[in-house]
Amino acid sequence: MSSVIRRFLAVAAVTGVCSLAATAQSPGQRAAGSGGFATGAAPVTPINPPPLMGVSATEETPVKDLTPGVMPGLFDPLAGESHGGGGGAHGGGGGGHGEGCSTCPTHDEHHDGAGFYGTAEYLLLRPRRGAFDFAIVDPNRDLIPGGTLESLNYEQRSAVRAGLGYRFKDSAWAAGFTYTFLRSGADRSIDAPVNGLIYPTLTRPGLVDNVGFAQATASLEYNVFDTEISRYVHVDDRLDLRLYGGARFVTIRQDFESLYDLRDANLARVTTKSNLDGFGPLMGGEATLQVYKGFHLYGKTSAAILSSRLVNPIAETNNNGQTTFAAVDYRTRRVVPMLGTGIGGGWQRRGVSVRVGYEVTNLFNAIDQIRFTNDLAEGKVTTRQADLSLEGLFVQFAVQY
């Protein structure tokens, strides 16, 4: 079929040439050649068309390729315009990261910048937890519980976070280690109103039911160890990501003690602990959005699933420790989800950055305390589960060598 089409195109080309030759003759020549009225004109020698070649399935007639060639610079990019160099298609003379952005990391820094990096953070955090009540302050002595439920609140304290890692050469991958430490406490004491009393909420029912004085103290020690493998992702001229995964180990130590005196109590004490040791997978990410000349917005989030061991013993005494009312050791295992997020802003130039923001971390059901419920059946207990959260400000300084 292709050979037939080529023969047809060849015939059409010859026919067109003949038509152009006939059109080029003068009017006199056309008249003489056709036996017209013009006289004295030289006869025109007719042009015989070339003989047509037979069409067969085996003959091939060459057809000239009239397709125009690619114009230089029309489709293929010029040198220096493909990626950042010379202000071309990506970067506008800024090394591929926005026009004039000398503080933004270049693609070479993303892939070739091998070396160590370190971070140091100052945190101003306030821990919060549930199941922290110790007394009900009732303004009346009518045997009808009323008034307010009093609980402890951890104090806002300074904390630290430090990290060290290494970025691999010719790669966007890195490996690092991060450690977070916080210590906090709480303390509160209450006297019964003049015409009222205090109902302790931690003692066994039927033994120490109302008192004239209550005091509670608590302490918290919080440690988080992270090992992670991360990858840097350059999304566009302004947005960069750091995605990471790894493992997290958490140790939390909480002591909660209440002291009751007067009326039914003679320096009665209830001591509880909420200790957690958890280990599990970690994943998260950070985002940096460039705004202007190194100033940027910053966001982060992380999630961990911790296979945890919880230790929550309780002990109760009266008569300044001479009489024991309870001594129960309660241990359990459970999976504790841990989520964290934060937002802020900062400034970055080459390998140095400073960021300030606000972050929140929550450990779900990290506390599981025993509470006695029946004064007639001494062994009847229930457990109260609660979360532990930390929220506050962070100031981060980071440097890469």
Summary of the structure (lengths in Angstrom):
residues: 401
radius of gyration: 43.2
end to end distance: 69.7
largest distance: 152.9
contacts: 1198
relative contact order: 0.12
helix: 9%
strand: 55%
